[in-house]
Amino acid sequence: MKIEDDKIYVLLDIKPKEKLTYDDCNNVFCYSGKGRKIWQIGVRPKGNPTVYTMINFDDKYLYANDFMGRRYYIDKNTGEIQGMMIAK
């Protein structure tokens, strides 16, 4: 969990299993300080979907790394993916 101003970014811990659901693979959420869900992370543009394992942020983006070593740049207001790079 990361907190910035009035937003709380949450990474759900997904246990390994044979078949992953949409919510398993999109396990990053943003909530208001009052607990209202603002967004769930957007769908990846392409590639093998897998769970996110780490989140962090700076002034411009929320960053979400997945199990395959990809780092996604996320719009902090909408949850939409803005770009990707290989983090390993």
JOFENUR-V835607 format. One record per residue. N is the residue number from 1. RES is the residue in three letters. PHI is phi in whole degrees, 0 to 359 (* if undefined). PSI is psi in whole degrees, -180 to 180 (NA if undefined). BURIAL is I if it has 16 or more other ideal C-beta (glycine too) atoms within 10 Angstrom, else O. Layout:
N:RES:PHI:PSI:BURIAL + N:RES:PHI:PSI:BURIAL
This chain:
1:MET:*:137:O + 2:LYS:231:141:O + 3:ILE:239:134:O + 4:GLU:217:121:O + 5:ASP:52:-119:O + 6:ASP:257:18:O + 7:LYS:242:142:I + 8:ILE:241:119:I + 9:TYR:262:128:I + 10:VAL:238:131:O + 11:LEU:251:115:I + 12:LEU:281:138:O + 13:ASP:276:111:O + 14:ILE:259:124:I + 15:LYS:285:146:O + 16:PRO:300:138:O + 17:LYS:204:167:O + 18:GLU:294:-46:O + 19:LYS:240:125:O + 20:LEU:265:139:O + 21:THR:270:174:O + 22:TYR:304:-48:O + 23:ASP:294:-33:O + 24:ASP:299:-45:I + 25:CYS:280:-15:I + 26:ASN:239:59:I + 27:ASN:267:31:I + 28:VAL:239:131:I + 29:PHE:228:157:I + 30:CYS:237:132:I + 31:TYR:236:152:I + 32:SER:285:167:O + 33:GLY:299:-19:O + 34:LYS:266:4:O + 35:GLY:90:10:O + 36:ARG:276:131:O + 37:LYS:290:124:O + 38:ILE:268:-46:I + 39:TRP:201:162:I + 40:GLN:246:141:O + 41:ILE:310:144:I + 42:GLY:288:167:I + 43:VAL:289:140:O + 44:ARG:296:146:I + 45:PRO:298:-39:O + 46:LYS:192:171:O + 47:GLY:105:174:O + 48:ASN:285:118:O + 49:PRO:288:137:O + 50:THR:212:172:I + 51:VAL:287:150:I + 52:TYR:280:144:I + 53:THR:241:-12:O + 54:MET:203:145:O + 55:ILE:229:154:I + 56:ASN:201:171:O + 57:PHE:209:163:I + 58:ASP:229:-163:O + 59:ASP:297:-29:O + 60:LYS:257:-43:O + 61:TYR:231:158:I + 62:LEU:264:137:I + 63:TYR:250:136:I + 64:ALA:229:121:I + 65:ASN:262:142:I + 66:ASP:252:176:I + 67:PHE:299:-24:O + 68:MET:270:7:O + 69:GLY:86:16:O + 70:ARG:266:137:I + 71:ARG:251:123:I + 72:TYR:255:140:I + 73:TYR:263:121:I + 74:ILE:245:133:I + 75:ASP:294:120:O + 76:LYS:291:-19:I + 77:ASN:270:-29:O + 78:THR:243:-22:O + 79:GLY:82:3:I + 80:GLU:281:141:O + 81:ILE:285:128:I + 82:GLN:257:-19:O + 83:GLY:179:176:O + 84:MET:209:148:I + 85:MET:217:162:O + 86:ILE:274:126:O + 87:ALA:265:-16:O + 88:LYS:282:NA:O
